[in-house]
Amino acid sequence: MSMLACLAHEIAHAERFEIGYDRPFEFPDSLIDEAETSLRASFTRVLIPRDRQDLVEDARDRLIQWLATRMQETR
């Protein structure tokens, strides 16, 4: 990801914290928080399409990882 996309992701964390979002810090649920944050960041207006795509792909990858972890836990 570009530096701007990473910055948008971190700013989205700060915005979510400021509105009182109680985020999970425990794995694997922290993956969902990171995915939501990347999706929120993807709406940042100054991003170019490639940055948006990278953030959405990051969210997708984290959700896939969360699902895989949960599936292993239920076996």
TAQUI-V736334 format. One record per pair of residues at least 4 apart in sequence whose ideal C-beta (glycine too) atoms are under 6 Angstrom apart, sorted by the first residue. I is the first residue (numbers start at 0). GAP is how many residues later the second one is. Records with the same first field share a line. If there is no record, write none. Layout:
# TAQUI-V736334
I->GAP ; GAP
This chain:
# TAQUI-V736334
0->4 ; 5 ; 53
1->49
3->47
4->46 ; 49 ; 50
7->33 ; 36
8->28 ; 29 ; 32
11->25 ; 28 ; 29
12->24
15->5
22->10
23->5 ; 6 ; 9
24->5
27->38 ; 41
30->31 ; 34 ; 35
31->34
33->28
34->24 ; 27 ; 28
37->17 ; 20 ; 21
38->20
40->14
41->10 ; 13 ; 14
46->4 ; 5
